[in-house]
Amino acid sequence: MATIHVENVPDDLYAKLQQLATSQNSSISAQVLSLLESGLQTKAQQPQSNTSKPVAEILADINRRRESRPAYMGLPDSTSLIREDRDR
């Protein structure tokens, strides 16, 4: 099994780690391993960024969203409706 040594851990971070380990009834080493494992699992589960899509597809998505805005559908702008309501 591999060994990892971490140097220059800030005191406040070490205190938080120690407090977490105490609350979980585990050692600091066990808590570090648990946090590393959960952090790596979270990173692996994140979806890939939009950069995997072709640029043309991204631009088409942007245009579709823009065209679905109320102003493009002939509906009045909400700021003018709010102003009209406040002026009453």
HELIX and SHEET records of a PDB file:
HELIX    1   1 ASP A   11  SER A   23  1                                  13    
HELIX    2   2 ILE A   28  GLN A   45  1                                  18    
HELIX    3   3 ASN A   50  SER A   52  5                                   3    
HELIX    4   4 VAL A   55  GLU A   67  1                                  13    
HELIX    5   5 PRO A   70  MET A   73  5                                   4    
HELIX    6   6 SER A   78  ASP A   87  1                                  10    
END                                                                             
